[in-house]
Amino acid sequence: MKYSFLLILFLLSSKCFSQEKISKNNVYFEKGIAYNSLNDKMFTGIAQDKNKQEHIRFEGVYENGMLIKTLLYYNINSKQIVSDETFFNPENKLKIQHIRYSSDGKKYWVTKFDRNEKKVEFSAYENGIMISQEKYLNGKKNGMWFCLNEDGSKCEMEYKLGKKIKDCQ
């Protein structure tokens, strides 16, 4: 049993690390499907855009020709740090989550989307600590909203379809 688990773990990790990496210029699209122009096969792997110094500026992660994630990078003192990470629903190609990172690599904010790419949740962070969280329904404020005040005290409000029904306590 122990060896079966290790074998499965090895196979999963090798798939993650063995993804093909090519230039984004070697990816072409037909009917919304990404293909590798080097072999004309549906693309699974990472398409990269690099600057003149060969620092990665952008990566698109594809699985069976469908975009599942993009990464934008900061290039600070030759160090590459992810600035934005966006996840996509491969069925409809719409965003499902967007994460922004600060230049020190910590989460700055996270936005989550529904199947129609409407914002359903937004969370802000400071030094890795969530300082606010907002929820939405059909583009309107809805549910419990939370924030930390400058003095560290917690504030919660409640909205129902855009109308405040409970003020900060």
Number of C-alpha atoms within 10 A of each C-alpha: 6 6 8 9 10 11 12 11 11 12 11 11 11 11 10 11 9 9 14 14 14 18 14 16 11 16 20 16 13 9 5 11 16 22 21 21 15 9 9 12 12 20 26 19 22 22 21 21 17 13 10 6 7 9 16 19 18 20 22 21 22 23 17 15 22 22 24 20 21 19 20 20 19 21 16 10 6 10 9 16 20 21 22 20 18 19 20 21 17 17 10 11 16 18 22 22 21 19 20 20 21 18 16 13 15 17 21 21 21 20 21 20 19 16 14 12 16 18 21 20 19 19 20 19 18 13 12 14 12 17 19 19 19 21 21 22 16 13 12 16 20 22 18 17 22 19 19 15 11 8 6 9 9 14 15 15 17 19 19 15 14 15 11 15 13 13 11 12 8
